[in-house]
Amino acid sequence: MRKVAQIRVLHAEMLEIVAELDRERAAQAAGYSSLAAYLVEATHMARAKATRRPGWSRRPP
């Protein structure tokens, strides 16, 4: 169970970083059309996963 707890902590930290990148519009400043496009390119994350926003029914203002 200790490893599961570590994975959860790391996942939460990753989500905080992604949220900060989104708030600061860092991907657009780096020349990407969206944060999802940046995540796909930089992390090789699947496009479907990069565009999913847990708990959000639509993009916040």
Buried (B, 14 or more C-beta within 10 A) or exposed (E): EEEEEEEEEEEEEEEEEBEEBBEEEEBEEEEBEBBBBBBBEEEEBEEEEBBEBEEEEEEEE
